[in-house]
Amino acid sequence: MTLTGKEERLYRLEPRVYQYTFGPNEPLLRIRSGDSVTASTVDAHGFDRDGNPLAEHQKQRSKATRFQESNPLVGPIWIEEAQPGDLLK
C-alpha cells in the first residue's frame, strides 16, 4: 500500500508485437500511478535474450518512415491521470 491508500500493482509485459516508430499506437498496457512494470524486450537487431529473432508477424512497421527496422520498441504504456511533464520512476 502507498501513503494514499492505493494498492500498487506489479505488471509483467510480454509483448506480442514491437513498434519501430514513436506515434499514436494503441497502448499495450494501462496502469495507475504507483504501479510497476517489468517488460521483456529485444536487442537493437530484434533478437531476444536467447538469440532468437523476432518473427515477421511481430514487426509492426510504419510506411511513414524509411527506417523499416530500427530499434524495436515496447509500448506504449498508458498511465492513468499522467500529465505532460510528469516524472516517471
RAGISUL-V84985 format. One record per helix or strand of 3 or more residues. SS is the DSSP state (@ for helix, = for strand). FROM is the first residue (numbers start at 1). TO is the last residue. If there is no record, write none. Layout:
# RAGISUL-V84985
SS|FROM|TO, SS|FROM|TO
This chain:
# RAGISUL-V84985
=|10|13, =|29|31, =|36|39, @|56|58, =|77|79
